[in-house]
Amino acid sequence: MSYISIARALQKIYVPTDLLRHMVQLEKELKGIRNELRQLRLMYKQLAEKAIPVVEPDEVEKMAVGQRDKIVSERELLKAVK
């Protein structure tokens, strides 16, 4: 529910018009902030893509991701540590 719809609902009840004006102004400001945040996220994403190039995995990496890991017992872990 937006602030404007709340403001319209409040118009049925007596509410000072200054309050309604402030609520509408607040909604406009929040929309502006959301838009700026969207732009910042896009800029950050583009910057990160330039700094960290996307590289396709080679066959060994694809195979490693696709395989299930072997689960070892406590005994095998202790043996490996010794």
N, C-alpha and C positions, 0 to 999 in steps of 0.2 A: 504494500500500500504506500503510495507516494505522499509526500507532504502536502501536495496540492489537493489530493483527494481527502486528506485529513482536514485540510483547511476548508474545503467545501462542506464537509460534514459538520464542521464546527460553525459554519455560517448559520446553520439552523438554530444553534445555541448562540446566545449573545457572547461574542468574543470581541475584544477591542480590535479595530482594523489594523492598528499598528502591529499587533501580534501576528495577524494573518500576513501582512506585508513582510514581516521578518521571516516567517516560515517559508514563504515563496522565495525570498532572497536566499535563504539558507539552502533550499533545494537546488537553486541555480548554482550556488557556490560548490555544493557537493558534487554536482554533475561535472563541473569544471575540474575539480580535484580528481575525480575518477578518470576523466579524459587524459589529464596530465600523467596519472599513474600508468595508464595503458601505453601512452607514448614512451614513458621511461622504461617500461618492461620491454617494449619492442627494441628500443635503442640498446638496452643491456643485452638482449638476446643477440642482436646483430654484432655487438662488440665481442661477446663471448665466442660467437661462431668464427670471427676473424682471428681471435687469439688462440682458440683451440680448434684446429681443423678437424673436420669429421672424416675419419678414415674407416673404410670398410674392413671388417675382420677377414684375416686370411683363413685358409682351410683348417689349419690346426686350431685356431681360436674358435671357429664355428663348431668344430668337433668337441672341443673342451666344454663349450657352453651347453651343447646338446646332451652330453653324457651325464649319467647320474654318478654322484660321488660314492666311493666305497666307504661304508661305515666300519670303523675299526673298534675293537673291544678295548677295555681298560688295560688288559694284559698286554696287548700289542703296543699300546701307547707307552707303557712303562718299559717294555723291551726296547723300544726305539730311543727312549730317553737315556737308558743306561749305556 
